[in-house]
Amino acid sequence: MSAARALLQGLLDARLAARARGWLADAAAEVAGLAPGPAGRFPTLISLASRALPRGPLAPNADERGQAAAVLAGWNPERWSILDAGRAVLVLSRADLASEAGVAALEDCFRHADLGELVSLYRTLCLLPEPQRFAWRAGEGCRSSMRAVYEAAACDSPLPSRAFDDGAWRQLVIKAVFVGAPLWRVHGLDQRLDPELARMALDLVDERRAAGRRVQPELWLALGSHAGERGAAALERELAGDWAPGRAAAALGLARAGRLDPVRAALAREDDPLARAAMESALAGAHDQFSFAPLHGLE
């Protein structure tokens, strides 16, 4: 049994009623006994899980989230449902996951999946043996315009940052802005910023401003230390604006670009609590991707 499956099984054992635990044990045993490769019963069991297991949040506590990170750095099941975890246990029960037959079986399951099943399957990809084999499949999820699918593939998982090439990675980042996903939850974002991604983000900033639209606060995340003069000018314009979330994001963005003087000046005249908190955080050196969490969804 893999460490990830053992952890998920332990979390579920503490949360499921006896009847649900029994169903999951029987279904996992059946999956373990399936012949290698695609089999009609596997997608059926993934689907039937929704009838046997509750859909409520898994809600791992801090210690349990720490255990997950110890199993796989970058994996955070904080937003998983109990049903997601049960389906992951079923997937991880397959005996052929390390082989091409297992890849084919999982792909067959994706083809039969409804929206909820897709979310569970995409969340499970990072836990599979040699998960980089599933980079293409994860990329498909990250290209989805369905926010739930995108987030399942892109957020709280180390797979994209480790397996995507530069083009796919930049597409993932920009797509987050379009679908309204929490970009700050994309694992490894700060470590994979580059000048081309900053240029793409600034082009989008210009497009939104030309259309008379606000710039989503998290878009400034994509600049980092690659803002350059163009980015610094765009950030300072945002810092001088009349929208508090924009000023907050701009302060963090300028600090990430190593330009603290405009933030100090802005703090002296700022009276909005959100913007002040962000400016103080930026000046204190707390301006990594997680510092943008309070700004998500503000538009």
VOTI-651615 format. One record per residue (C-alpha): residue number from 1; x, y, z negated; chain. Coordinates in pm, whole numbers, plus 50000, padded with zeros to 5 digits. Example, Ala and Ser with C-alpha at 12.3 -4.5 7.8 and 13.67 -1.06 7.14 Angstrom:
+-----+-------+-------+-------+--------+
! num !    xx !    yy !    zz ! cadena !
+-----+-------+-------+-------+--------+
!   1 ! 51230 ! 49550 ! 49220 !      A !
!   2 ! 51367 ! 49894 ! 49286 !      A !
+-----+-------+-------+-------+--------+
END
This chain:
+-----+-------+-------+-------+--------+
! num !    xx !    yy !    zz ! cadena !
+-----+-------+-------+-------+--------+
!   1 ! 50000 ! 50000 ! 50000 !      A !
!   2 ! 50139 ! 50339 ! 50097 !      A !
!   3 ! 50196 ! 50600 ! 49830 !      A !
!   4 ! 49937 ! 50827 ! 49991 !      A !
!   5 ! 49673 ! 50556 ! 49993 !      A !
!   6 ! 49751 ! 50464 ! 49633 !      A !
!   7 ! 49713 ! 50827 ! 49524 !      A !
!   8 ! 49385 ! 50872 ! 49711 !      A !
!   9 ! 49253 ! 50544 ! 49574 !      A !
!  10 ! 49334 ! 50658 ! 49222 !      A !
!  11 ! 49159 ! 50991 ! 49275 !      A !
!  12 ! 48853 ! 50814 ! 49411 !      A !
!  13 ! 48843 ! 50555 ! 49134 !      A !
!  14 ! 48812 ! 50841 ! 48886 !      A !
!  15 ! 48531 ! 51007 ! 49079 !      A !
!  16 ! 48314 ! 50734 ! 49234 !      A !
!  17 ! 48029 ! 50543 ! 49079 !      A !
!  18 ! 48063 ! 50165 ! 49067 !      A !
!  19 ! 47849 ! 50103 ! 49372 !      A !
!  20 ! 48051 ! 50342 ! 49588 !      A !
!  21 ! 48379 ! 50199 ! 49459 !      A !
!  22 ! 48258 ! 49853 ! 49551 !      A !
!  23 ! 48159 ! 49955 ! 49902 !      A !
!  24 ! 48494 ! 50123 ! 49962 !      A !
!  25 ! 48687 ! 49820 ! 49834 !      A !
!  26 ! 48492 ! 49587 ! 50062 !      A !
!  27 ! 48524 ! 49816 ! 50364 !      A !
!  28 ! 48899 ! 49864 ! 50309 !      A !
!  29 ! 48947 ! 49489 ! 50286 !      A !
!  30 ! 48755 ! 49447 ! 50610 !      A !
!  31 ! 48967 ! 49711 ! 50783 !      A !
!  32 ! 49285 ! 49542 ! 50659 !      A !
!  33 ! 49171 ! 49219 ! 50820 !      A !
!  34 ! 49086 ! 49365 ! 51161 !      A !
!  35 ! 49280 ! 49242 ! 51462 !      A !
!  36 ! 49544 ! 49485 ! 51595 !      A !
!  37 ! 49429 ! 49748 ! 51840 !      A !
!  38 ! 49090 ! 49904 ! 51911 !      A !
!  39 ! 48800 ! 49724 ! 51752 !      A !
!  40 ! 48436 ! 49828 ! 51750 !      A !
!  41 ! 48399 ! 49768 ! 51377 !      A !
!  42 ! 48663 ! 50024 ! 51276 !      A !
!  43 ! 48479 ! 50335 ! 51404 !      A !
!  44 ! 48159 ! 50187 ! 51262 !      A !
!  45 ! 48306 ! 50164 ! 50912 !      A !
!  46 ! 48441 ! 50520 ! 50936 !      A !
!  47 ! 48088 ! 50630 ! 51024 !      A !
!  48 ! 47916 ! 50418 ! 50758 !      A !
!  49 ! 48130 ! 50581 ! 50489 !      A !
!  50 ! 47897 ! 50881 ! 50498 !      A !
!  51 ! 47611 ! 50663 ! 50375 !      A !
!  52 ! 47806 ! 50507 ! 50091 !      A !
!  53 ! 48026 ! 50789 ! 49962 !      A !
!  54 ! 47934 ! 51136 ! 49833 !      A !
!  55 ! 48021 ! 51446 ! 50033 !      A !
!  56 ! 48114 ! 51664 ! 49737 !      A !
!  57 ! 48458 ! 51817 ! 49692 !      A !
!  58 ! 48747 ! 51596 ! 49588 !      A !
!  59 ! 48865 ! 51890 ! 49374 !      A !
!  60 ! 49207 ! 51760 ! 49268 !      A !
!  61 ! 49344 ! 51938 ! 48964 !      A !
!  62 ! 49685 ! 52103 ! 48955 !      A !
!  63 ! 49859 ! 51786 ! 48839 !      A !
!  64 ! 49693 ! 51582 ! 49114 !      A !
!  65 ! 49789 ! 51839 ! 49375 !      A !
!  66 ! 50143 ! 51816 ! 49248 !      A !
!  67 ! 50133 ! 51440 ! 49290 !      A !
!  68 ! 50017 ! 51485 ! 49649 !      A !
!  69 ! 50305 ! 51723 ! 49720 !      A !
!  70 ! 50545 ! 51471 ! 49570 !      A !
!  71 ! 50410 ! 51203 ! 49803 !      A !
!  72 ! 50442 ! 51432 ! 50105 !      A !
!  73 ! 50577 ! 51787 ! 50089 !      A !
!  74 ! 50325 ! 52022 ! 50243 !      A !
!  75 ! 50023 ! 51799 ! 50195 !      A !
!  76 ! 49751 ! 51967 ! 49990 !      A !
!  77 ! 49415 ! 51787 ! 49954 !      A !
!  78 ! 49268 ! 52079 ! 49761 !      A !
!  79 ! 48994 ! 52132 ! 50021 !      A !
!  80 ! 48926 ! 51767 ! 50096 !      A !
!  81 ! 48589 ! 51611 ! 50024 !      A !
!  82 ! 48543 ! 51278 ! 49851 !      A !
!  83 ! 48421 ! 51148 ! 50186 !      A !
!  84 ! 48742 ! 51267 ! 50356 !      A !
!  85 ! 48946 ! 51079 ! 50097 !      A !
!  86 ! 48740 ! 50762 ! 50139 !      A !
!  87 ! 48778 ! 50769 ! 50515 !      A !
!  88 ! 49151 ! 50826 ! 50474 !      A !
!  89 ! 49171 ! 50516 ! 50254 !      A !
!  90 ! 49000 ! 50319 ! 50529 !      A !
!  91 ! 49241 ! 50446 ! 50794 !      A !
!  92 ! 49543 ! 50377 ! 50574 !      A !
!  93 ! 49415 ! 50024 ! 50514 !      A !
!  94 ! 49488 ! 49923 ! 50874 !      A !
!  95 ! 49776 ! 49679 ! 50900 !      A !
!  96 ! 49886 ! 49796 ! 51245 !      A !
!  97 ! 49937 ! 50170 ! 51193 !      A !
!  98 ! 50311 ! 50151 ! 51263 !      A !
!  99 ! 50252 ! 49996 ! 51605 !      A !
! 100 ! 50117 ! 50119 ! 51937 !      A !
! 101 ! 49812 ! 49903 ! 51872 !      A !
! 102 ! 49739 ! 50111 ! 51564 !      A !
! 103 ! 49774 ! 50433 ! 51761 !      A !
! 104 ! 49527 ! 50298 ! 52017 !      A !
! 105 ! 49283 ! 50197 ! 51743 !      A !
! 106 ! 49295 ! 50539 ! 51585 !      A !
! 107 ! 49250 ! 50710 ! 51920 !      A !
! 108 ! 48947 ! 50493 ! 51983 !      A !
! 109 ! 48810 ! 50612 ! 51650 !      A !
! 110 ! 48862 ! 50975 ! 51749 !      A !
! 111 ! 48667 ! 50917 ! 52069 !      A !
! 112 ! 48365 ! 50790 ! 51874 !      A !
! 113 ! 48381 ! 51049 ! 51592 !      A !
! 114 ! 48125 ! 51313 ! 51509 !      A !
! 115 ! 48228 ! 51648 ! 51362 !      A !
! 116 ! 48257 ! 51530 ! 51002 !      A !
! 117 ! 48450 ! 51221 ! 51104 !      A !
! 118 ! 48687 ! 51432 ! 51316 !      A !
! 119 ! 48763 ! 51651 ! 51015 !      A !
! 120 ! 48845 ! 51346 ! 50802 !      A !
! 121 ! 49059 ! 51188 ! 51073 !      A !
! 122 ! 49257 ! 51504 ! 51145 !      A !
! 123 ! 49323 ! 51551 ! 50774 !      A !
! 124 ! 49460 ! 51198 ! 50757 !      A !
! 125 ! 49711 ! 51227 ! 51043 !      A !
! 126 ! 49998 ! 51359 ! 50831 !      A !
! 127 ! 49974 ! 51055 ! 50602 !      A !
! 128 ! 50028 ! 50796 ! 50877 !      A !
! 129 ! 50357 ! 50615 ! 50939 !      A !
! 130 ! 50579 ! 50828 ! 51165 !      A !
! 131 ! 50314 ! 51101 ! 51191 !      A !
! 132 ! 50505 ! 51280 ! 51466 !      A !
! 133 ! 50363 ! 51013 ! 51700 !      A !
! 134 ! 50031 ! 51192 ! 51654 !      A !
! 135 ! 50157 ! 51540 ! 51744 !      A !
! 136 ! 49952 ! 51540 ! 52064 !      A !
! 137 ! 49637 ! 51444 ! 51879 !      A !
! 138 ! 49701 ! 51709 ! 51612 !      A !
! 139 ! 49755 ! 51960 ! 51892 !      A !
! 140 ! 49412 ! 51878 ! 52030 !      A !
! 141 ! 49262 ! 51965 ! 51693 !      A !
! 142 ! 49457 ! 52288 ! 51674 !      A !
! 143 ! 49319 ! 52391 ! 52013 !      A !
! 144 ! 48962 ! 52340 ! 51899 !      A !
! 145 ! 48729 ! 52639 ! 51875 !      A !
! 146 ! 48543 ! 52463 ! 51595 !      A !
! 147 ! 48685 ! 52614 ! 51280 !      A !
! 148 ! 48634 ! 52302 ! 51069 !      A !
! 149 ! 48828 ! 52088 ! 51317 !      A !
! 150 ! 49101 ! 52348 ! 51360 !      A !
! 151 ! 49154 ! 52381 ! 50986 !      A !
! 152 ! 49161 ! 52004 ! 50936 !      A !
! 153 ! 49441 ! 51975 ! 51192 !      A !
! 154 ! 49636 ! 52293 ! 51119 !      A !
! 155 ! 49604 ! 52375 ! 50749 !      A !
! 156 ! 49744 ! 52215 ! 50434 !      A !
! 157 ! 49942 ! 51962 ! 50638 !      A !
! 158 ! 50314 ! 51945 ! 50720 !      A !
! 159 ! 50256 ! 51774 ! 51055 !      A !
! 160 ! 50227 ! 52079 ! 51284 !      A !
! 161 ! 50531 ! 52262 ! 51145 !      A !
! 162 ! 50743 ! 51948 ! 51171 !      A !
! 163 ! 50622 ! 51807 ! 51503 !      A !
! 164 ! 50498 ! 52090 ! 51726 !      A !
! 165 ! 50725 ! 52248 ! 51985 !      A !
! 166 ! 50756 ! 52626 ! 51989 !      A !
! 167 ! 50479 ! 52680 ! 52242 !      A !
! 168 ! 50226 ! 52465 ! 52057 !      A !
! 169 ! 50324 ! 52623 ! 51726 !      A !
! 170 ! 50272 ! 52978 ! 51850 !      A !
! 171 ! 49938 ! 52879 ! 52000 !      A !
! 172 ! 49835 ! 52734 ! 51662 !      A !
! 173 ! 49918 ! 53059 ! 51483 !      A !
! 174 ! 49733 ! 53287 ! 51724 !      A !
! 175 ! 49437 ! 53048 ! 51740 !      A !
! 176 ! 49393 ! 53079 ! 51362 !      A !
! 177 ! 49314 ! 53446 ! 51405 !      A !
! 178 ! 49054 ! 53379 ! 51675 !      A !
! 179 ! 48866 ! 53111 ! 51479 !      A !
! 180 ! 48890 ! 53291 ! 51143 !      A !
! 181 ! 49096 ! 53019 ! 50976 !      A !
! 182 ! 49321 ! 53091 ! 50677 !      A !
! 183 ! 49657 ! 53140 ! 50846 !      A !
! 184 ! 49827 ! 53164 ! 50509 !      A !
! 185 ! 49740 ! 52795 ! 50454 !      A !
! 186 ! 49938 ! 52680 ! 50758 !      A !
! 187 ! 50228 ! 52494 ! 50599 !      A !
! 188 ! 50573 ! 52615 ! 50702 !      A !
! 189 ! 50451 ! 52933 ! 50868 !      A !
! 190 ! 50717 ! 53157 ! 50714 !      A !
! 191 ! 50991 ! 52920 ! 50825 !      A !
! 192 ! 50884 ! 52915 ! 51192 !      A !
! 193 ! 50832 ! 53281 ! 51271 !      A !
! 194 ! 51025 ! 53408 ! 51573 !      A !
! 195 ! 51045 ! 53716 ! 51800 !      A !
! 196 ! 50815 ! 53570 ! 52066 !      A !
! 197 ! 50541 ! 53499 ! 51814 !      A !
! 198 ! 50578 ! 53853 ! 51679 !      A !
! 199 ! 50541 ! 53990 ! 52033 !      A !
! 200 ! 50225 ! 53783 ! 52088 !      A !
! 201 ! 50079 ! 53906 ! 51761 !      A !
! 202 ! 50157 ! 54269 ! 51843 !      A !
! 203 ! 49997 ! 54230 ! 52186 !      A !
! 204 ! 49685 ! 54113 ! 52007 !      A !
! 205 ! 49706 ! 54408 ! 51767 !      A !
! 206 ! 49714 ! 54643 ! 52068 !      A !
! 207 ! 49419 ! 54465 ! 52230 !      A !
! 208 ! 49205 ! 54491 ! 51919 !      A !
! 209 ! 49286 ! 54856 ! 51865 !      A !
! 210 ! 49218 ! 54938 ! 52231 !      A !
! 211 ! 48876 ! 54774 ! 52189 !      A !
! 212 ! 48807 ! 54978 ! 51877 !      A !
! 213 ! 48823 ! 54674 ! 51651 !      A !
! 214 ! 48998 ! 54624 ! 51320 !      A !
! 215 ! 49312 ! 54414 ! 51302 !      A !
! 216 ! 49259 ! 54103 ! 51091 !      A !
! 217 ! 49488 ! 54135 ! 50787 !      A !
! 218 ! 49644 ! 53791 ! 50833 !      A !
! 219 ! 49759 ! 53874 ! 51186 !      A !
! 220 ! 50042 ! 54078 ! 51031 !      A !
! 221 ! 50168 ! 53751 ! 50881 !      A !
! 222 ! 50300 ! 53653 ! 51223 !      A !
! 223 ! 50562 ! 53929 ! 51227 !      A !
! 224 ! 50781 ! 53856 ! 50927 !      A !
! 225 ! 51136 ! 53980 ! 50974 !      A !
! 226 ! 51085 ! 53996 ! 51353 !      A !
! 227 ! 50863 ! 54304 ! 51351 !      A !
! 228 ! 51124 ! 54531 ! 51510 !      A !
! 229 ! 51057 ! 54897 ! 51578 !      A !
! 230 ! 50733 ! 54822 ! 51760 !      A !
! 231 ! 50603 ! 54618 ! 51470 !      A !
! 232 ! 50717 ! 54870 ! 51211 !      A !
! 233 ! 50532 ! 55148 ! 51394 !      A !
! 234 ! 50217 ! 54937 ! 51415 !      A !
! 235 ! 50238 ! 54849 ! 51047 !      A !
! 236 ! 50293 ! 55208 ! 50938 !      A !
! 237 ! 49988 ! 55312 ! 51141 !      A !
! 238 ! 49786 ! 55047 ! 50957 !      A !
! 239 ! 49927 ! 55160 ! 50624 !      A !
! 240 ! 49801 ! 55511 ! 50694 !      A !
! 241 ! 49453 ! 55390 ! 50789 !      A !
! 242 ! 49124 ! 55423 ! 50604 !      A !
! 243 ! 49062 ! 55051 ! 50550 !      A !
! 244 ! 49197 ! 54914 ! 50220 !      A !
! 245 ! 49249 ! 54550 ! 50332 !      A !
! 246 ! 49445 ! 54680 ! 50630 !      A !
! 247 ! 49664 ! 54893 ! 50406 !      A !
! 248 ! 49719 ! 54595 ! 50176 !      A !
! 249 ! 49825 ! 54372 ! 50465 !      A !
! 250 ! 50044 ! 54641 ! 50614 !      A !
! 251 ! 50228 ! 54686 ! 50285 !      A !
! 252 ! 50301 ! 54316 ! 50271 !      A !
! 253 ! 50401 ! 54314 ! 50638 !      A !
! 254 ! 50640 ! 54606 ! 50595 !      A !
! 255 ! 50800 ! 54439 ! 50293 !      A !
! 256 ! 50842 ! 54120 ! 50497 !      A !
! 257 ! 51017 ! 54332 ! 50760 !      A !
! 258 ! 51248 ! 54481 ! 50495 !      A !
! 259 ! 51095 ! 54829 ! 50513 !      A !
! 260 ! 51001 ! 54928 ! 50159 !      A !
! 261 ! 51017 ! 55309 ! 50168 !      A !
! 262 ! 50679 ! 55353 ! 50342 !      A !
! 263 ! 50524 ! 55115 ! 50088 !      A !
! 264 ! 50663 ! 55313 ! 49794 !      A !
! 265 ! 50526 ! 55633 ! 49941 !      A !
! 266 ! 50186 ! 55478 ! 50004 !      A !
! 267 ! 50162 ! 55335 ! 49653 !      A !
! 268 ! 50200 ! 55683 ! 49505 !      A !
! 269 ! 49875 ! 55794 ! 49669 !      A !
! 270 ! 49679 ! 55466 ! 49672 !      A !
! 271 ! 49369 ! 55434 ! 49454 !      A !
! 272 ! 49210 ! 55113 ! 49590 !      A !
! 273 ! 49271 ! 54817 ! 49353 !      A !
! 274 ! 49321 ! 54560 ! 49631 !      A !
! 275 ! 49566 ! 54776 ! 49823 !      A !
! 276 ! 49753 ! 54879 ! 49508 !      A !
! 277 ! 49791 ! 54516 ! 49401 !      A !
! 278 ! 49931 ! 54422 ! 49741 !      A !
! 279 ! 50173 ! 54715 ! 49741 !      A !
! 280 ! 50298 ! 54633 ! 49394 !      A !
! 281 ! 50338 ! 54270 ! 49494 !      A !
! 282 ! 50528 ! 54371 ! 49808 !      A !
! 283 ! 50765 ! 54594 ! 49614 !      A !
! 284 ! 50821 ! 54318 ! 49358 !      A !
! 285 ! 50934 ! 54081 ! 49634 !      A !
! 286 ! 50621 ! 53864 ! 49631 !      A !
! 287 ! 50532 ! 53887 ! 49998 !      A !
! 288 ! 50547 ! 53532 ! 50134 !      A !
! 289 ! 50258 ! 53383 ! 50332 !      A !
! 290 ! 50067 ! 53297 ! 50013 !      A !
! 291 ! 50052 ! 53664 ! 49914 !      A !
! 292 ! 49800 ! 53713 ! 50196 !      A !
! 293 ! 49546 ! 53477 ! 50036 !      A !
! 294 ! 49333 ! 53755 ! 49878 !      A !
! 295 ! 49297 ! 53916 ! 50223 !      A !
! 296 ! 49155 ! 53616 ! 50405 !      A !
! 297 ! 48812 ! 53669 ! 50552 !      A !
! 298 ! 48818 ! 54047 ! 50511 !      A !
! 299 ! 48736 ! 54206 ! 50844 !      A !
+-----+-------+-------+-------+--------+
END
